[in-house]
Amino acid sequence: MPGKVKLTKEDKFTTFMLTWKDRVAKNWQFAVIGVVSVILLVVAVVYFINSRQSEREEAGRKFARALLDYRNGDRQVAILGLNQIVEEYSNDDVAEESTYLLGKLSLLNRDYPEATRYYEMYLSRYHNNPLNRAAALAGLASCLENQGEYGQAAAKFVEAAEEYPEGPLEGDYRLGAMRNFLEVNDISSAQAQLDILEKRFQGTDWVAKGLRLFYEKGQNQAGT
């Protein structure tokens, strides 16, 4: 009876290589497909990154062009350019600023329905810029005020002030709220806004304007 043959390390390695070659020969298609899939994935990622960079650069150029048109007084041309950005680059950062500016330009053009639409679009889509959000709410308030909806305008100005407490334009929004409360003869609400101005912005033009507005209009209304 023959004895068992002991394999050396070299024999084990040779056996492993032959087995591996046999497996590769049988499954080479799957190996190639796997390698190709990885290559395609890498190419797709690189293409996506480059495409996004190219889109951002193009969106930035169009935004800069729209700003130049706006500063040159070509509001309608600027609106067309900003609209294109909002429609074609909705996921880009410049779409946020474009949406806000569309509201502002429409308000300057006294196109209150369009201004309202863009301001509401901005408020529904973007939540991380309290300065612009407050300004958008104030823009809605101005649309309402210019259409004679003074009670709603006053409430919206208060909302704008509270969106960014102690922000750089809070005093303007409080004055706007006062002005519209006085239009609907809501003296107590106007007084409340004046009290806030005196407390937070003592010694500023906002307080001086608020006092003048209240005592010119509020006192007369209270007297009647």
Residue frames relative to the residue before (quaternion, step in Angstrom):
aa qw qx qy qz dx dy dz
M 1.0000 0.0000 0.0000 0.0000 0.00 0.00 0.00
P 0.3869 -0.7530 0.4773 0.2357 3.56 -0.56 1.13
G 0.4804 -0.6713 0.4880 0.2837 3.61 -1.12 0.64
K 0.6142 -0.5460 0.4216 0.3833 3.58 -1.27 0.33
V 0.3644 -0.7184 0.5519 0.2157 3.54 -1.08 0.82
K 0.2820 -0.7672 0.5566 0.1485 3.59 -0.74 1.02
L 0.3256 -0.7593 0.5356 0.1750 3.56 -0.74 1.11
T 0.3594 -0.7101 0.5631 0.2224 3.52 -1.02 0.81
K 0.6935 -0.4436 0.3512 0.4460 3.58 -1.31 0.12
E 0.6422 0.5265 -0.3270 0.4509 3.57 1.01 -0.82
D 0.6445 0.5183 -0.3223 0.4605 3.58 1.02 -0.81
K 0.6442 0.5216 -0.3213 0.4579 3.61 0.99 -0.82
F 0.6551 0.5106 -0.3139 0.4600 3.57 0.96 -0.84
T 0.6434 0.5238 -0.3107 0.4639 3.57 1.02 -0.92
T 0.6481 0.5171 -0.3120 0.4640 3.58 0.98 -0.88
F 0.6428 0.5289 -0.3124 0.4576 3.59 0.99 -0.89
M 0.6739 0.5014 -0.2963 0.4547 3.58 0.92 -0.93
L 0.6548 0.5061 -0.3158 0.4641 3.56 0.98 -0.84
T 0.6452 0.5121 -0.3156 0.4710 3.57 1.02 -0.85
W 0.6522 0.5228 -0.3061 0.4557 3.58 0.97 -0.92
K 0.6531 0.5089 -0.3099 0.4674 3.60 0.98 -0.88
D 0.6402 0.5265 -0.3229 0.4568 3.54 1.04 -0.80
R 0.6572 0.5044 -0.3065 0.4688 3.58 0.99 -0.84
V 0.6499 0.5149 -0.3125 0.4635 3.57 0.97 -0.86
A 0.6414 0.5345 -0.3218 0.4465 3.55 0.99 -0.86
K 0.6956 0.4699 -0.2711 0.4709 3.55 1.04 -0.79
N 0.8100 0.2754 -0.1059 0.5068 3.59 1.04 -0.78
W 0.2629 0.8133 -0.4943 0.1583 3.59 1.20 0.38
Q 0.5951 0.5792 -0.3773 0.4099 3.59 1.06 -0.67
F 0.6733 0.4946 -0.2982 0.4617 3.57 0.93 -0.91
A 0.6302 0.5341 -0.3339 0.4540 3.57 1.03 -0.76
V 0.6591 0.5042 -0.3021 0.4692 3.57 0.96 -0.92
I 0.6385 0.5269 -0.3235 0.4582 3.57 0.97 -0.90
G 0.6504 0.5239 -0.3142 0.4514 3.59 0.97 -0.85
V 0.6649 0.4953 -0.3014 0.4709 3.57 0.94 -0.92
V 0.6568 0.5098 -0.3075 0.4628 3.57 0.92 -0.92
S 0.6326 0.5404 -0.3317 0.4447 3.60 0.99 -0.82
V 0.6521 0.5081 -0.3100 0.4696 3.56 0.96 -0.87
I 0.6499 0.5171 -0.3147 0.4596 3.58 0.95 -0.89
L 0.6638 0.5052 -0.3019 0.4616 3.57 0.95 -0.91
L 0.6300 0.5338 -0.3318 0.4561 3.57 1.04 -0.77
V 0.6536 0.5064 -0.3084 0.4704 3.57 0.94 -0.90
V 0.6509 0.5130 -0.3111 0.4652 3.58 0.95 -0.91
A 0.6530 0.5225 -0.3130 0.4501 3.59 0.98 -0.88
V 0.6501 0.5127 -0.3143 0.4645 3.59 0.98 -0.85
V 0.6585 0.5039 -0.3055 0.4681 3.58 0.92 -0.92
Y 0.6492 0.5177 -0.3108 0.4625 3.57 0.98 -0.88
F 0.6519 0.5194 -0.3154 0.4537 3.58 0.96 -0.89
I 0.6564 0.5082 -0.3106 0.4630 3.58 0.92 -0.90
N 0.6779 0.4859 -0.2925 0.4677 3.57 0.91 -0.92
S 0.6383 0.5283 -0.3224 0.4578 3.57 1.05 -0.80
R 0.6543 0.5085 -0.3135 0.4638 3.56 0.95 -0.89
Q 0.6426 0.5162 -0.3252 0.4635 3.57 1.00 -0.82
S 0.6553 0.5096 -0.3055 0.4664 3.55 0.99 -0.87
E 0.6405 0.5241 -0.3186 0.4622 3.60 1.01 -0.84
R 0.6594 0.5118 -0.3093 0.4557 3.57 0.94 -0.89
E 0.6518 0.5050 -0.3226 0.4648 3.56 0.95 -0.82
E 0.6603 0.5003 -0.3085 0.4674 3.58 0.97 -0.84
A 0.6414 0.5131 -0.3172 0.4741 3.59 0.99 -0.84
G 0.6462 0.5254 -0.3138 0.4559 3.57 1.00 -0.82
R 0.6470 0.5119 -0.3186 0.4667 3.58 1.00 -0.80
K 0.6705 0.4928 -0.3010 0.4658 3.59 0.94 -0.86
F 0.6311 0.5266 -0.3308 0.4637 3.57 1.07 -0.73
A 0.6455 0.5115 -0.3130 0.4730 3.58 0.97 -0.86
R 0.6406 0.5197 -0.3216 0.4649 3.58 1.03 -0.79
A 0.6537 0.5121 -0.3127 0.4611 3.59 0.96 -0.86
L 0.6350 0.5226 -0.3253 0.4667 3.60 1.03 -0.78
L 0.6414 0.5172 -0.3203 0.4674 3.57 1.01 -0.82
D 0.6376 0.5147 -0.3258 0.4716 3.59 0.98 -0.81
Y 0.6447 0.5254 -0.3179 0.4553 3.58 0.99 -0.86
R 0.6908 0.4757 -0.2809 0.4664 3.58 0.88 -0.92
N 0.6659 0.4790 -0.2982 0.4881 3.57 1.18 -0.50
G 0.5795 -0.6243 0.3546 0.3856 3.56 1.29 0.05
D 0.5434 0.6031 -0.4062 0.4195 3.58 1.29 0.12
R 0.0966 -0.8579 0.5027 0.0444 3.56 0.53 1.20
Q 0.6687 0.5149 -0.3160 0.4334 3.57 0.88 -0.91
V 0.6371 0.5079 -0.3190 0.4841 3.59 1.03 -0.78
A 0.6377 0.5249 -0.3197 0.4643 3.57 1.02 -0.84
I 0.6408 0.5273 -0.3219 0.4558 3.59 0.98 -0.84
L 0.6415 0.5193 -0.3244 0.4620 3.59 0.97 -0.82
G 0.6699 0.5015 -0.2965 0.4602 3.58 0.95 -0.87
L 0.6705 0.4904 -0.2972 0.4707 3.57 0.95 -0.86
N 0.6108 0.5475 -0.3434 0.4574 3.57 1.07 -0.70
Q 0.6368 0.5316 -0.3210 0.4569 3.55 0.99 -0.83
I 0.6389 0.5241 -0.3233 0.4611 3.57 1.00 -0.81
V 0.6650 0.5113 -0.3019 0.4529 3.58 0.89 -0.96
E 0.7035 0.4705 -0.2656 0.4617 3.58 0.98 -0.84
E 0.7828 0.3698 -0.1781 0.4677 3.58 0.89 -0.94
Y 0.7886 0.2358 -0.1199 0.5551 3.60 1.12 -0.55
S 0.0772 0.8649 -0.4928 0.0563 3.56 1.00 0.87
N 0.7040 0.4524 -0.2711 0.4756 3.61 1.13 -0.55
D 0.5775 0.5967 -0.3759 0.4114 3.58 1.25 -0.05
D 0.6344 -0.5635 0.3754 0.3728 3.57 -1.18 0.60
V 0.6535 0.5317 -0.3381 0.4195 3.60 0.97 -0.77
A 0.5307 0.6184 -0.4174 0.4020 3.61 1.20 -0.33
E 0.6057 0.5600 -0.3542 0.4405 3.59 1.11 -0.67
E 0.6977 0.4507 -0.2735 0.4850 3.57 0.81 -0.99
S 0.6238 0.5489 -0.3391 0.4411 3.57 1.05 -0.73
T 0.6437 0.5237 -0.3194 0.4576 3.58 0.98 -0.85
Y 0.6563 0.5047 -0.3091 0.4680 3.57 0.94 -0.88
L 0.6813 0.4919 -0.2932 0.4559 3.59 0.88 -0.92
L 0.5949 0.5574 -0.3668 0.4482 3.59 1.09 -0.61
G 0.6301 0.5161 -0.3244 0.4810 3.57 1.06 -0.73
K 0.6716 0.5105 -0.2929 0.4500 3.56 0.91 -0.95
L 0.6866 0.4785 -0.2893 0.4646 3.59 0.87 -0.92
S 0.6350 0.5188 -0.3329 0.4655 3.58 1.03 -0.75
L 0.6298 0.5222 -0.3299 0.4711 3.58 1.07 -0.72
L 0.6465 0.5132 -0.3155 0.4681 3.59 0.98 -0.84
N 0.6848 0.4580 -0.2694 0.4987 3.57 1.14 -0.66
R 0.4102 -0.7318 0.4376 0.3236 3.57 1.36 -0.02
D 0.4162 0.6516 -0.4995 0.3907 3.52 1.14 0.73
Y 0.1443 -0.8711 0.4643 0.0693 3.55 0.45 1.26
P 0.6264 0.5216 -0.3683 0.4471 3.66 0.94 -0.62
E 0.6793 0.4714 -0.2957 0.4784 3.60 0.95 -0.85
A 0.6238 0.5307 -0.3399 0.4623 3.58 0.99 -0.79
T 0.6468 0.5144 -0.3116 0.4689 3.57 0.95 -0.87
R 0.6511 0.5298 -0.3193 0.4399 3.57 0.92 -0.90
Y 0.7085 0.4577 -0.2727 0.4627 3.58 0.85 -0.94
Y 0.6397 0.5116 -0.3387 0.4630 3.59 0.98 -0.75
E 0.6634 0.4881 -0.3094 0.4754 3.59 0.96 -0.80
M 0.6041 0.5435 -0.3431 0.4711 3.58 1.10 -0.70
Y 0.6476 0.5195 -0.3180 0.4579 3.56 0.95 -0.92
L 0.6971 0.4899 -0.2775 0.4439 3.59 0.82 -1.00
S 0.6785 0.4856 -0.3002 0.4622 3.60 1.06 -0.64
R 0.7415 0.4345 -0.2245 0.4594 3.59 1.08 -0.69
Y 0.8116 0.2569 -0.0887 0.5171 3.57 0.94 -0.86
H 0.0749 -0.8479 0.5234 -0.0394 3.55 -0.77 1.09
N 0.6579 0.5725 -0.2938 0.3912 3.61 1.22 -0.12
N 0.6878 0.4259 -0.2855 0.5139 3.61 1.24 0.05
P 0.2293 -0.8233 0.5009 0.1369 3.62 0.07 1.24
L 0.6001 0.5676 -0.3663 0.4284 3.61 1.07 -0.64
N 0.7119 0.4367 -0.2525 0.4887 3.57 0.85 -0.98
R 0.6210 0.5356 -0.3487 0.4537 3.58 1.04 -0.70
A 0.6471 0.5015 -0.3174 0.4785 3.58 0.96 -0.83
A 0.6602 0.5035 -0.3055 0.4662 3.59 0.97 -0.85
A 0.6290 0.5248 -0.3351 0.4655 3.60 1.06 -0.71
L 0.6407 0.5038 -0.3199 0.4830 3.59 1.01 -0.77
A 0.6485 0.4974 -0.3149 0.4826 3.58 1.01 -0.78
G 0.6054 0.5491 -0.3452 0.4613 3.57 1.13 -0.65
L 0.6327 0.5091 -0.3195 0.4883 3.57 1.03 -0.79
A 0.6317 0.5335 -0.3249 0.4591 3.58 1.03 -0.82
S 0.6573 0.5081 -0.3106 0.4619 3.59 0.97 -0.84
C 0.6102 0.5379 -0.3485 0.4658 3.58 1.06 -0.72
L 0.6739 0.4918 -0.2923 0.4675 3.57 0.92 -0.92
E 0.6493 0.5257 -0.3186 0.4479 3.59 0.95 -0.89
N 0.6960 0.4794 -0.2764 0.4576 3.55 0.92 -0.91
Q 0.6904 0.4214 -0.2745 0.5200 3.57 1.26 -0.22
G 0.5963 -0.6283 0.3344 0.3712 3.56 1.30 0.36
E 0.5175 0.6186 -0.4249 0.4111 3.61 1.25 0.26
Y 0.0497 -0.8820 0.4681 0.0234 3.56 0.69 1.16
G 0.6408 0.5298 -0.3381 0.4409 3.59 0.95 -0.76
Q 0.6773 0.4704 -0.2847 0.4888 3.57 0.94 -0.90
A 0.6233 0.5455 -0.3360 0.4484 3.57 1.06 -0.77
A 0.6391 0.5289 -0.3271 0.4525 3.59 0.95 -0.86
A 0.6659 0.5025 -0.3024 0.4611 3.58 0.91 -0.93
K 0.6701 0.4969 -0.3013 0.4618 3.58 1.00 -0.80
F 0.6159 0.5219 -0.3508 0.4745 3.62 1.08 -0.62
V 0.6234 0.5192 -0.3390 0.4763 3.60 1.03 -0.74
E 0.6382 0.5283 -0.3182 0.4607 3.56 0.99 -0.85
A 0.6349 0.5273 -0.3221 0.4639 3.57 1.04 -0.81
A 0.6581 0.5107 -0.3065 0.4606 3.58 0.95 -0.89
E 0.7162 0.4508 -0.2509 0.4699 3.57 0.98 -0.83
E 0.5312 0.6213 -0.4053 0.4095 3.58 1.25 -0.29
Y 0.7894 0.0784 -0.0227 0.6085 3.57 1.10 -0.76
P 0.1624 -0.8278 0.5313 0.0780 3.60 0.35 1.25
E 0.8412 0.0731 -0.1147 0.5233 3.55 -0.94 1.02
G 0.3214 0.7348 -0.5180 0.2973 3.55 1.14 0.65
P 0.7058 -0.5055 0.2938 0.3999 3.60 -1.22 0.32
L 0.7627 0.3348 -0.1922 0.5189 3.61 1.18 -0.42
E 0.3163 0.7746 -0.5033 0.2162 3.58 1.19 0.25
G 0.6315 0.5523 -0.3360 0.4281 3.59 0.98 -0.82
D 0.6375 0.5184 -0.3231 0.4696 3.57 1.00 -0.80
Y 0.6732 0.4968 -0.3023 0.4566 3.57 0.94 -0.88
R 0.6286 0.5204 -0.3389 0.4683 3.61 1.04 -0.70
L 0.6402 0.5124 -0.3200 0.4744 3.58 1.01 -0.80
G 0.6330 0.5288 -0.3247 0.4628 3.56 1.03 -0.81
A 0.6442 0.5092 -0.3162 0.4750 3.56 1.00 -0.82
M 0.6305 0.5376 -0.3217 0.4582 3.60 0.98 -0.86
R 0.6683 0.5263 -0.2990 0.4324 3.53 0.82 -1.05
N 0.7228 0.4367 -0.2501 0.4736 3.57 0.90 -0.88
F 0.5912 0.5381 -0.3725 0.4714 3.60 1.09 -0.56
L 0.6575 0.5075 -0.3080 0.4641 3.57 1.01 -0.81
E 0.6001 0.5707 -0.3559 0.4330 3.59 1.11 -0.62
V 0.7471 0.3329 -0.2080 0.5364 3.59 1.10 -0.66
N 0.5069 -0.6977 0.3852 0.3286 3.57 1.32 0.45
D 0.3955 0.6762 -0.5088 0.3572 3.56 1.08 0.79
I 0.1456 -0.8548 0.4947 0.0574 3.56 0.40 1.29
S 0.6613 0.5249 -0.3235 0.4272 3.59 0.90 -0.88
S 0.6649 0.4827 -0.3117 0.4772 3.61 0.98 -0.78
A 0.6216 0.5241 -0.3388 0.4734 3.58 1.06 -0.70
Q 0.6369 0.5256 -0.3168 0.4667 3.58 1.02 -0.83
A 0.6306 0.5392 -0.3340 0.4473 3.58 1.02 -0.81
Q 0.6577 0.4927 -0.3101 0.4780 3.60 0.99 -0.79
L 0.6342 0.5189 -0.3286 0.4696 3.59 1.04 -0.75
D 0.6240 0.5415 -0.3370 0.4515 3.58 1.01 -0.76
I 0.6454 0.5114 -0.3184 0.4696 3.58 1.00 -0.83
L 0.6359 0.5298 -0.3271 0.4559 3.57 0.97 -0.84
E 0.6848 0.4888 -0.2884 0.4571 3.59 0.87 -0.94
K 0.6654 0.5074 -0.3014 0.4570 3.56 1.07 -0.69
R 0.7877 0.3647 -0.1704 0.4664 3.57 0.83 -1.00
F 0.8156 0.2397 -0.0849 0.5198 3.57 1.02 -0.74
Q 0.0871 0.8409 -0.5261 0.0918 3.55 1.02 0.85
G 0.8203 0.2487 -0.1929 0.4775 3.56 -0.98 0.92
T 0.5989 0.5677 -0.3686 0.4280 3.60 1.25 0.08
D 0.6667 -0.4820 0.3842 0.4190 3.57 -1.33 0.19
W 0.5730 0.5971 -0.3859 0.4077 3.59 1.11 -0.60
V 0.6659 0.4875 -0.3028 0.4766 3.55 0.95 -0.87
A 0.6471 0.5208 -0.3199 0.4557 3.58 0.92 -0.90
K 0.6745 0.4782 -0.2948 0.4791 3.60 0.90 -0.87
G 0.6435 0.5311 -0.3215 0.4477 3.57 1.01 -0.81
L 0.6583 0.5057 -0.3056 0.4665 3.57 0.94 -0.87
R 0.6586 0.5053 -0.3098 0.4635 3.56 0.95 -0.90
L 0.6540 0.5169 -0.3086 0.4580 3.57 0.95 -0.92
F 0.6871 0.4939 -0.2942 0.4442 3.56 0.87 -0.95
Y 0.7412 0.4244 -0.2457 0.4584 3.58 0.81 -0.95
E 0.6225 0.5103 -0.3526 0.4773 3.58 1.20 -0.32
K 0.8028 0.2709 -0.1289 0.5153 3.55 0.86 -0.93
G 0.6818 0.5190 -0.2939 0.4236 3.55 0.88 -0.94
Q 0.6752 0.4981 -0.2969 0.4560 3.54 0.91 -0.91
N 0.6361 0.5285 -0.3235 0.4598 3.56 1.03 -0.82
Q 0.6676 0.4885 -0.3018 0.4740 3.56 0.98 -0.84
A 0.6364 0.5237 -0.3255 0.4634 3.56 1.02 -0.81
G 0.6623 0.5248 -0.3011 0.4418 3.57 1.04 -0.79
T 0.6785 0.4600 -0.2846 0.4971 3.54 1.15 -0.66
